[in-house]
């Protein structure tokens, strides 16, 4: 069952585990389990996803219980008025705080040609460094390997924005098979026994489309992500 973080007559938020698709996609034809399907079966009614999380990303995922509410929430995401907080483990030691202002072109959808003309769109991410780690393992030319735990705030909602932005500043997210560094991904898989993408959505804040109140939903990292943080020495790992 998907852990339910928030529910009312119009909306339900769950904690999506890593490795679960939000809905069916041609890029993962072999998959048979989807968050939309699992939540529908769990609560016994149809649900509409209001945004997306990548398959490898865990954390807060918001659904509407009717298409009208889905449209209203979707427009908040499009307008950038939904506050989103993520955490990630990245390669290297970035500055304590920073802003990444780097336009991104839209990746091809399931049915689009990779050669399709997709102009770049504005994309902005703020980050804050929560902790630094150093492992006594040689991966690159240095005798040790440095990593950091970041809090991320995407101010726009481009596809794969956080993963692409962290790659852009040379601090890719650990476990990212597309935009990351294979040698560092393999090191974490060997040391900590899991190859997952170390990226999670830990908080969403939105304005309720019916009564106008602010809804603030949080969830800590859990499972293998929390276990990896604990092994790295992050004292607040849960």
C-alpha positions in Angstrom: 0.0 0.0 0.0 1.1 3.6 -0.6 1.5 5.6 2.6 -1.1 8.3 2.6 0.2 11.7 3.8 -2.9 13.8 3.2 -6.5 13.3 2.1 -9.7 15.3 1.9 -12.7 15.2 -0.4 -10.8 16.5 -3.4 -7.1 15.6 -3.0 -4.8 12.8 -1.7 -1.1 12.9 -1.3 1.0 9.8 -1.0 4.7 8.9 -0.5 5.8 7.3 -3.7 8.6 4.8 -3.4 11.6 4.8 -5.7 11.3 2.5 -8.7 7.5 3.1 -9.2 6.2 4.9 -12.3 3.4 7.4 -11.8 1.5 6.1 -14.9 2.0 3.9 -17.9 4.7 5.0 -20.4 6.0 3.6 -23.6 9.6 4.0 -22.3 8.9 1.3 -19.7 6.5 -1.1 -21.5 7.5 -4.0 -19.3 6.2 -2.3 -16.1 2.9 -3.5 -14.7 2.6 -1.4 -11.5 1.9 2.3 -11.5 1.1 4.7 -8.7 -2.2 5.8 -10.3 -3.4 2.2 -10.5 -2.2 1.3 -7.0 -3.8 4.3 -5.3 -7.0 3.7 -7.3 -7.2 0.1 -6.1 -6.2 1.2 -2.5 -8.9 3.8 -2.0 -11.5 2.4 -4.4 -12.0 5.3 -6.7 -10.4 7.0 -9.7 -7.5 9.4 -9.2 -5.7 11.9 -11.4 -2.0 12.7 -11.0 -1.5 16.5 -10.7 2.3 16.4 -11.4 5.0 13.8 -12.0 8.0 12.3 -10.2 10.6 10.4 -12.1 10.5 6.6 -11.6 13.7 6.7 -9.5 12.5 9.7 -7.3 10.7 9.0 -4.1 8.5 11.3 -2.0 5.4 13.4 -2.0 3.1 12.8 -5.0 -0.2 14.6 -5.2 -3.4 13.3 -6.8 -6.8 14.8 -7.4 -10.1 12.9 -6.9 -11.8 14.5 -9.9 -10.6 16.0 -13.2 -11.7 19.6 -12.3 -9.5 19.7 -9.2 -6.7 18.1 -11.2 -6.9 20.9 -13.7 -6.8 23.6 -11.0 -3.8 22.1 -9.2 -2.1 21.5 -12.5 -2.3 25.2 -13.2 -0.7 26.0 -9.9 2.2 23.8 -10.8 2.5 25.4 -14.3 2.4 28.9 -12.7 5.2 28.0 -10.3 3.1 28.7 -7.2 3.5 25.3 -5.6 6.4 25.2 -3.2 8.5 22.1 -3.8 11.4 20.9 -1.6 13.7 18.0 -2.6 16.8 16.5 -1.1 19.6 14.7 -2.9 23.1 13.3 -2.5 25.5 14.7 -5.1 29.1 14.3 -6.1 31.6 16.8 -4.8 31.2 19.7 -2.3 29.1 22.5 -3.8 28.9 26.0 -2.2 26.7 26.4 0.9 24.0 28.0 -1.1 23.5 28.7 -4.8 21.1 29.4 -7.6 21.2 27.6 -10.9 19.7 29.7 -13.7 20.2 27.5 -16.8 17.5 27.2 -19.6 16.6 23.6 -20.5 15.1 22.1 -23.7 12.3 19.7 -23.2 13.3 16.0 -23.6 11.4 13.9 -26.1 8.2 12.4 -24.9 7.2 8.8 -25.6 6.0 9.3 -29.1 8.3 12.1 -30.2 11.4 11.9 -32.4 14.6 12.6 -30.5 15.5 15.0 -33.4 12.4 17.1 -32.9 13.0 20.9 -32.5 12.5 21.7 -28.8 13.6 25.3 -27.9 15.1 25.9 -24.4 12.9 27.2 -21.7 13.8 29.2 -18.6 14.7 26.9 -15.6 15.8 28.0 -12.1 16.8 25.9 -9.1 17.9 27.1 -5.6 20.0 24.9 -3.4 21.3 24.7 0.2 24.0 22.4 1.3 23.0 20.4 4.4 26.1 18.3 4.9 29.4 17.2 3.4 30.9 13.7 3.3 34.2 12.2 2.3 34.8 8.5 1.7 38.2 6.9 1.8 37.8 5.6 -1.7 39.6 6.5 -4.9 37.2 7.0 -7.8 38.7 9.8 -9.8 42.3 11.1 -9.6 42.0 11.9 -5.9 42.7 9.5 -3.0 39.2 10.2 -1.4 35.8 10.9 -2.8 33.6 13.8 -1.8 29.8 14.0 -1.6 27.2 16.4 -0.3 23.6 16.3 0.9 21.6 19.1 -0.6 18.2 20.7 -0.2 16.8 21.7 -3.6 14.0 24.2 -4.5 13.0 24.1 -8.2 11.3 27.4 -9.0 10.3 26.1 -12.4 9.1 22.6 -13.4 11.0 21.4 -16.4 11.3 17.7 -17.0 14.4 16.2 -15.2 15.2 19.8 -14.1 17.0 18.9 -10.9 19.0 16.1 -12.4 20.0 18.2 -15.4 20.8 21.3 -13.3 23.0 19.4 -10.9 24.9 17.9 -13.9 25.3 21.4 -15.3 27.2 22.6 -12.2 29.3 19.4 -12.2 27.6 18.0 -9.0 25.4 15.2 -10.5 23.0 13.3 -8.3 24.3 9.9 -7.1 22.4 7.0 -8.7 21.4 9.0 -11.8 22.1 6.6 -14.7 21.3 9.2 -17.3 22.9 12.4 -16.1 25.2 11.1 -13.4 28.7 9.5 -13.2 28.8 5.7 -13.5 31.9 5.3 -11.3 30.4 7.1 -8.4 27.0 5.3 -8.8 28.8 2.0 -8.8 30.7 2.9 -5.6 27.5 3.7 -3.7 25.9 0.5 -5.0 28.9 -1.5 -3.8 29.3 0.3 -0.4 25.7 0.7 0.6 24.0 -2.2 -1.3 21.6 -0.1 -3.4 21.8 1.6 -6.8 18.8 3.9 -6.5 18.6 7.6 -7.5 19.3 9.5 -4.3 16.6 12.2 -4.9 13.4 12.6 -3.0 10.6 15.2 -2.8 10.2 15.9 0.9 7.6 18.7 0.9 4.8 20.2 -1.2 2.9 23.4 -0.3 -0.1 24.4 -2.4 -3.2 26.5 -2.1 -6.4 24.4 -1.8 -8.5 25.0 -5.0 -11.8 24.8 -3.0 -11.3 26.8 0.2 -8.1 28.7 -0.6 -6.1 27.6 2.5 -2.4 26.6 2.2 -1.8 22.9 2.5 1.7 21.9 3.7 2.6 18.2 3.3 6.0 16.8 4.4 7.6 13.4 4.5 11.2 12.4 5.6 13.4 10.3 3.4 13.0 6.6 4.4 14.1 3.1 3.6 17.3 2.7 1.6 17.8 6.4 1.2 17.7 7.0 4.9 19.9 4.0 5.5 22.5 5.4 3.1 22.5 8.8 4.8 22.9 7.1 8.2 25.9 5.1 6.9 27.4 8.3 5.5 27.1 9.9 9.0 24.1 12.2 8.5 22.8 12.4 12.1 19.2 13.4 11.2 18.6 10.4 8.9 15.3 8.8 9.7 
